[in-house]
Amino acid sequence: MNEILNLIWITLFPLLELRGSIPYGILKSGLSWPVVFVVCVIANILVIPITFFILDYFHKHLVKVKIYKKIIEGSIERGRKQIEQRIGTKWEFIALALFVGVPLPMTGAYSGTLIAWFFKLNRRKSYIALSLGVLIAGIAVMLITMTGAEAFRFLIKLI
C-alpha cells in the first residue's frame, strides 16, 4: 500500500507526473507493471478535473483585480485567435491529446489542462483529449522504461 501511495504522490508532482512515477514503479517499487500503469494513469487523469477546478476558482477571484483581468482577458482572446488560425478548431482535440501524449518535460496533464483552460476549449472534449494524452504518455513511458530496463539488465549480464 505504501508503494501505491508513493506512485500517486510522484504522479501528482507537476514536473514528474508519469515520467517519474512509472519508472519508479517499474524499477524500484516491486509492483507488477500492470498495477503501476493503472495506478499512475488513473492518478494522472484525476489531476485534470482538480486542475480545472483550481484554475476556475483562482480566476473567479483574481478577475476582480483590474490588471489581472486586462492581461488575462487580452491574452486569452489573442491566443485563441492564433490557435484557430494555426490549427483550426477541428484540430484542437488531436493537438491537445498529442501535446499531453508526448512524454517530455512540461507536456503533461497539468500543462495540457492549463492550455485547455486558458484558450477556453470545450471542457468535455478537453477532458477526453487530455485523458487520451495521459494514456498515450503512459504507454510510451511504460514501453521506454521496460525496454530500457531489459537492455540494461542484458548489458549487466554481458559484463
C-alpha positions as CSV (number, residue, x, y, z in Angstrom):
1,M,0.0,0.0,0.0
2,N,2.9,2.4,0.8
3,E,4.3,1.9,-2.7
4,I,1.0,2.6,-4.3
5,L,0.8,5.9,-2.3
6,N,4.3,6.7,-3.4
7,L,3.3,6.2,-7.0
8,I,0.3,8.5,-6.6
9,W,2.4,11.2,-4.9
10,I,5.1,11.1,-7.6
11,T,2.4,11.2,-10.3
12,L,0.8,14.3,-8.7
13,F,4.1,16.2,-8.7
14,P,3.7,18.5,-11.7
15,L,7.2,18.2,-13.1
16,L,7.4,14.4,-12.8
17,E,3.9,13.0,-13.4
18,L,4.0,9.8,-15.4
19,R,7.6,10.4,-16.5
20,G,8.7,9.9,-12.9
21,S,6.1,7.6,-11.4
22,I,6.1,4.8,-13.9
23,P,9.9,4.4,-14.0
24,Y,9.9,4.5,-10.2
25,G,7.1,1.9,-10.1
26,I,8.7,-0.5,-12.6
27,L,12.3,-0.2,-11.4
28,K,12.1,0.5,-7.7
29,S,8.7,-0.3,-6.1
30,G,8.5,-4.1,-6.7
31,L,4.9,-3.8,-8.0
32,S,3.8,-5.5,-11.2
33,W,3.8,-3.3,-14.4
34,P,0.0,-3.6,-14.9
35,V,-0.6,-2.2,-11.3
36,V,2.0,0.5,-11.8
37,F,0.4,1.5,-15.2
38,V,-3.2,1.6,-13.9
39,V,-2.4,3.5,-10.7
40,C,-0.2,6.1,-12.4
41,V,-2.5,6.7,-15.3
42,I,-5.7,7.0,-13.1
43,A,-3.8,9.3,-10.7
44,N,-2.7,11.5,-13.6
45,I,-6.1,11.6,-15.2
46,L,-7.6,12.7,-11.8
47,V,-5.2,15.7,-12.0
48,I,-7.3,17.1,-14.9
49,P,-10.6,18.0,-13.1
50,I,-8.7,19.1,-10.0
51,T,-6.5,21.5,-12.1
52,F,-9.6,22.8,-13.9
53,F,-11.3,23.4,-10.5
54,I,-8.3,25.3,-9.1
55,L,-7.8,27.4,-12.2
56,D,-11.5,28.3,-12.3
57,Y,-11.5,29.1,-8.5
58,F,-8.5,31.4,-8.6
59,H,-9.6,33.0,-11.9
60,K,-13.0,33.8,-10.4
61,H,-11.4,35.7,-7.6
62,L,-8.4,37.2,-9.4
63,V,-10.6,38.6,-12.3
64,K,-11.8,41.2,-9.8
65,V,-8.3,42.7,-9.9
66,K,-8.2,45.2,-12.8
67,I,-4.6,44.5,-14.0
68,Y,-5.2,40.7,-13.9
69,K,-8.4,41.0,-15.9
70,K,-6.8,43.2,-18.5
71,I,-3.8,41.0,-19.0
72,I,-5.6,37.6,-18.9
73,E,-8.7,38.6,-21.0
74,G,-6.5,40.1,-23.7
75,S,-4.1,37.2,-23.7
76,I,-6.9,34.7,-23.9
77,E,-8.5,36.4,-26.9
78,R,-5.2,36.8,-28.8
79,G,-4.1,33.3,-28.0
80,R,-7.4,31.8,-29.0
81,K,-7.3,33.6,-32.4
82,Q,-3.8,32.4,-33.0
83,I,-4.7,28.8,-32.2
84,E,-7.7,29.0,-34.5
85,Q,-5.6,30.5,-37.3
86,R,-2.8,27.9,-36.9
87,I,-4.5,24.7,-36.2
88,G,-8.2,25.4,-36.5
89,T,-10.9,24.4,-34.2
90,K,-11.3,20.9,-35.6
91,W,-7.7,20.0,-34.7
92,E,-7.8,21.3,-31.1
93,F,-8.7,17.8,-29.8
94,I,-5.9,16.0,-31.6
95,A,-3.3,18.7,-30.9
96,L,-4.2,18.7,-27.2
97,A,-4.0,14.9,-27.0
98,L,-0.7,14.7,-28.7
99,F,0.7,17.6,-26.7
100,V,0.0,15.7,-23.5
101,G,0.9,12.3,-25.0
102,V,4.5,13.3,-25.8
103,P,6.3,12.4,-22.6
104,L,8.6,15.4,-22.4
105,P,9.1,17.9,-19.6
106,M,6.2,20.4,-19.4
107,T,3.9,18.4,-21.6
108,G,1.8,16.5,-19.1
109,A,-1.8,16.7,-17.7
110,Y,-1.1,19.9,-15.8
111,S,0.2,22.0,-18.7
112,G,-2.4,20.4,-21.1
113,T,-5.2,21.4,-18.7
114,L,-3.8,24.9,-18.4
115,I,-3.7,25.2,-22.1
116,A,-7.3,24.0,-22.4
117,W,-8.5,26.3,-19.7
118,F,-6.5,29.3,-21.0
119,F,-7.9,29.0,-24.5
120,K,-11.4,28.2,-23.3
121,L,-11.5,25.0,-25.2
122,N,-14.7,22.9,-24.9
123,R,-14.4,21.3,-21.4
124,R,-15.9,18.0,-22.3
125,K,-13.7,17.5,-25.4
126,S,-10.7,18.7,-23.4
127,Y,-11.3,16.0,-20.7
128,I,-11.4,13.3,-23.3
129,A,-8.3,14.7,-25.2
130,L,-6.3,15.2,-22.0
131,S,-7.2,11.7,-20.8
132,L,-6.3,10.2,-24.1
133,G,-3.0,12.1,-24.0
134,V,-2.3,10.7,-20.5
135,L,-3.0,7.2,-21.7
136,I,-0.6,7.7,-24.7
137,A,2.1,9.1,-22.5
138,G,1.6,6.3,-20.0
139,I,2.0,3.7,-22.7
140,A,5.1,5.4,-24.1
141,V,6.8,5.8,-20.7
142,M,5.9,2.2,-19.8
143,L,7.5,0.9,-23.1
144,I,10.6,3.1,-22.8
145,T,11.1,2.1,-19.1
146,M,10.6,-1.6,-19.7
147,T,12.7,-1.7,-22.8
148,G,15.5,0.3,-21.1
149,A,15.4,-1.8,-18.0
150,E,15.7,-5.0,-20.1
151,A,18.5,-3.6,-22.2
152,F,20.3,-2.5,-19.0
153,R,19.9,-6.0,-17.5
154,F,21.2,-7.5,-20.7
155,L,24.3,-5.3,-20.6
156,I,25.0,-6.1,-17.0
157,K,24.9,-9.8,-17.8
158,L,27.4,-9.3,-20.6
159,I,29.8,-7.6,-18.2
